[in-house]
Amino acid sequence: MEHKVDAQGTLCLYAGTYSRMAEGKVVAREAVNHVIEIKPQDGCYLVSVAEVKPDGSRVLRFAPKKMQMVKAEGDEVELEGVDDEVGDLHLHDYELHIHLEHGMLMEVVLHLHDRGMEIVYEK
């Protein structure tokens, strides 16, 4: 997967394939042009996913969620949602796993525990 860090320190991960998984089975797979953004903010990270249109504009697919890093070792980085005091949204239902292989970005998995779903982004 291609990736870059912008001037504000936001890590942008670019995905060309999207697989939606439910109960361990692929229920949808398609070619996409998505960017997963991980933006540092106040000791945590704001994680969002957007579709990048041919004109460069972006359509938000996963609104920014506040997450904290819970693991960063070897070829794996794990972020977990942080609950805010506002509303009924339980952000701990969301996790983001970044999988590397020999330092190369291989896939990003967005876990939506409240929906029993995973979204796997690949090159």
N, C-alpha and C positions, 0 to 999 in steps of 0.2 A: 504494500500500500504506500502511496505517496503521502508525505507529510511535510509540514513546515511550521515554523513559529513566526507569528507576525510581530510587528513593532511593539504591540501592547503585551506580548508574552503569551498570547493565546496559541495553544497547540491545535493545528488544523490537520485532521486525518481524512484523506480522500478515499472514498470507497466506490468501486465499480460494480459490485455485486451485493445483493441484499437477499438473505434467506430468513424467512419467518418460521420459527419452530414452536410447536405446541406439543407437550407431552413427549419430548424427545424426537418428534418426527417433523420433517420439512413439510409445511403446508403451503408455502409460496416461495418462489425463487425468481428473481428477475435482475436484469442489468439496470443499474441506477447511476446517477451522478450525485452522490451525497457527500457532505462534509460533516464530520463529527468535530465539534469545537469544545475544547477544554480550556476554560479561561480562569486563571488564578484570581481569587477574590477573598480578602479578609481571612487568610489561612485555610480556605477551602477552595473549591473549584465550581464554576458554573458549567454544566455539561448540556449541550444542545445538539440537535441533528437538523440539517437543512438540505433540501434538494437544490442543486445548483442548475439553473436554467441556461440554455445556450447563450443568452445575452449577458450572463454573469450575475443576474439577480438571484435571490435566494427565497425559497418558500420553506418556512419552518415546519418540520415534521415531528420534532420532539422539543417542546418548549424547554427553556433553560431550567435545570434542576440543580440545587445546591448539593455537592457531594464532597466527601473527605477521602483522602487516601488511607486505605487500611492495609495495603500490602504493596511492596515494591521490592521484589527480590528475584534474582535470576532472570528468566524470560517472561515474567508476569507482573503486571501492575493491576491493582484492583481499587476501584473507587466505589463508595457506598453512599447512598442518599442520606442527607441530614435533615431531620424533621425541623420545621419551623413552628413557631408557636401559633401560627395563623391558620384557621380553617381546618378542614377534615383531610387534607392531603398528607398522606404518610409517605414521606420521601424515602424511608428506609426500605420501601418496596422496590426500589430501583438500585441496580448495581451496574457497573461498567467494568469489563475485563479487557485488558489490552494484552494480546499474546505476541511475543517476539520469538524469533528463532535466530540464534547467533547474532543478536542485535538488530535484525531486520523485522520490521512491522509486518505481521502475517494476517491478523484478524482482530476485530474489535467486536465484543459481544455485549449487547445491552440486555440485561435481565429485567423483565417486568413481572416481578413475583406476584403482584396483585392480580394479574391477568393470566398467570400460568404460561407466559410466553417469553421467548428469547428472540432477539434479532441479531443475526450474525452478518457483519459487514466484512467484505474481503476486497482484494485488489480489483 
